Amino acid sequence: MRSVQALAVAILAMLTAYDPTLAAEPKPGGIFRIYHRDSPGSASIHEGATYSLNVPFMPIFNNLVLYDQHKAQNSLDTIVPELAQSWAWSGDGKKLTFKLRNDVKWHDGKPFTAADVKCTFDMLMGKSQQKFRQNPRKSWYDQVEDVTANGDYEASFNLKRPQPSLLALLASGYTPIYPCHVSPGDMRTKPVGTGPFKFVEFKANESIKLTKNPDYWKKGLPYLDGIEFTIITNRSTAVLGFISGKFDMTFPTEVTIPLLKDVKAQAPNAVCVLEPNNVSTNIIVNSSNPPFDNIDVRRALALALDRKAFIQIQFEGQADIGGTMQPGPAGLWAMPKEMLETIPGYGPDIEKNRDEARKLMQKAGFGPDKRLAIKIATRNIPIYRDPAIVLIDQIKSIYIDAELDVVDTAQWFPKVARKDYSLGLNLTGNAVDDPDQSFYENYACGSERNYTGYCNREIEKLFDQQSAEPDLNKRKKLVWEIDKKLQEDVARPIIFHSRSGTCWQPYVKNITIMSNSSYNGFRYEDVWLDK
Amino acid sequence: MFAYLVRRLALMLVTLFGISVIVFVLLRIVPGNIVDILFDAAGFVDPTDKANLEKELGLSDPIVVQYFKWIGGLLQGDLGYSYVSEKPALQEILPRIPITAKLAGLALLFSASIGIPLGVISAVHQGTKLDYTLRVISLSGLSLPSFWLGLLILMASVSMFGAMPIFNPNPRMWTEAFAIYAVPAMAVGFRSAALTMRITRSSMLEILRQDYIRTARAKGASEASVNYHHALKNAVLPVITVIGIEAAFLIGGLIVTETVFNIPGIARFLVEALRWRDYPIVQNLVMFIAVVVVTANFIVDMLYAAIDPRIRYGD
């Protein structure tokens, strides 16, 4: 009798532990319906700088290598081969060679070869006859001397100096391989790739449609018959559409925390995740003109920040405090908390920080009777405007009376490039959680995206040192040191790193939202619908 | 009459020419163009690449040259290419016109078919509970912003029916096809219906006090005949004027409604094109809207003569 009871308990335990979706065989078929937050300017990933492009068009392409689509945290260890079967570094770390697949065809039937790899990177480096209309990630390949095709199925990247993180850049959703035989103009309107889905149509402000590539080189994939993106610019309409079941998934990492609550209340079966997205909200300081050319005023500004208050007001406490690099545990390069708290303005005692800030302001000639009047410029969209308003409130405590100067998106970057601002509230998204991308892009002397014009040759030497460092632990320590110096210099004070939500219907399987980038996780080749 | 028509048509052409100049110049006065947006949104400003693209798009030509290139093309049916999609502007605009036309037509129909009868009822029952109720409804129609009403309708649809009437290019049933136009048309037409109702009511009240209405009643005409045959026919003139003006104003309401209900019509497309400074699309769409408005005004003027025998357009 006892053995029968034990058997019954065991069976019951097995049944309760059994999740049918885990063991279920993927079901082929179905159209995956997602709403898209806006109409991307074109279909060419290489010519864009927004993940509005990556989400719908990444499924058309393949990279040489790619971040594992089912590991939320991107790192060098999660990089898997795609068009490359394998890769190898030379002994001196200055040559990276890829062995390519020989069974891959472009969607128009032409074979994929190493010439396509060379073409793609020649265009990215601005070395080819054909040019992109815009080439926002040209600087990613500054250390690449050239790319050579060794026969049809081998390609090598020859570097000026060792750069271990090149592989991280190549694994980004921003680095698809383009065909040589299709012009950049055609890639903007009718992209051709080797990926799991073929381009069908892109109706501006309406929809983007992809269909299954039946000749995909990964046999048996993709499971879906197609993907349809309906462009809905009104966020409320879009979320209501998801709740009513018109869509299988929201636009990735686009659901705010209050909306996430609405979704869970009205569609309790929906699967929702809230992940960090490697986007920092920061202050750009014009240090070329008074009063912020004075380091004391800049330091006072950094000391006045109550980061927790920002996070509480905007994210109901669900965002992260950190330096330039994304905070842990999702971020790979974040400095330890103890180190972070030694940076002025990061300590827990806000009143003590602000006392110190007021002293610095008084030293610079400001005080209760002589308040500093400035404007805080920012883009006229809520994710920029809202923290700017909180900032205005916080810096009142250090004798600064700021006025909000909202700027139309079309004018925002030209205004910043002209340095026509004193303080600006800015958002910085990182495509790859790697210091090379973040440091060179945002802080290197003369970099196009170094909006504040911050230039410190000593720190720049450290940028190069960390970039060439093959030992991961040594590199991390260097990165922490650099990040700390950048914050101490008030180069671009980081306020917080945001998190954002994504929801999908319970029958959508194999979705993974990346936790340290919003740009790399949309291949969708093994997503399937359990219905 | 012929001379009047010629004068009106000439005036329409002058108006359209003026609009073309104004829209062209205004677009170029607004800071930033497509090249600024494309390059600067990417945070990358290479002056040479930027200049090359401006040259490629014809933006580096003097403004007068740009204007005559556009107008010359327009007169030959060549609307140019969208800067964003790189497709012919005509190909981008044409499929969207029927969508907005259906929506606007339904909204106007809704406005007239609800506003006029309710206006008459309200006037005939002046001072009664029914009159007060209808006046409250009309006031709410004038006060509710259409985006708010639209969102409210969508939320109610989702919570009551578990579905929402947003645009679907391939509706499965006629009910869905009807709902995707009728519901937004009601949302945008509600304000217009309220206005029509108020104008009809006040115009009717004025007419109902006229001597000839008393005479008609004295001769034994039925109330329906007095109200609809004798009074409404004379009260409808200002209503037609208002409906004509509303047709022109509708485009503003449609921008919001097309956005909330996600309808890919020309109103929403115009806003998106403005956001991208897609000059060929904006210029041609504004000209299209101008032609519609000018023509609607012309039709309204002609209708006056058809409805009111006292109005004649002499030579």
Interface residues (C-beta under 8 A of the other chain):
Chain A: S39 G41 S42 E47 G48 A49 T50 K131 R133 Q134 N135 P136 K138 G185 R188 T189 F202 K203 A204 N205 E206 S207 T230 I231 I232 T233 N234 S236 T237 A238 L240 G241 I243 S244 G245 K246 Q266 D408 T409 A410 Q411 W412 F413 P414 A417 E448 R449 Y451
Chain B: P31 G32 D36 I37 L38 F39 D40 A41 A42 G43 F44 V45 D46 D49 L53 S82 V84 S85 E86 K87 E92 L151 L154 M155 S157 V158 S159 G162 A163 M164 I166 P169 T259 V260 F261 N262 P264 R268 F269 E272 R275 W276 R277
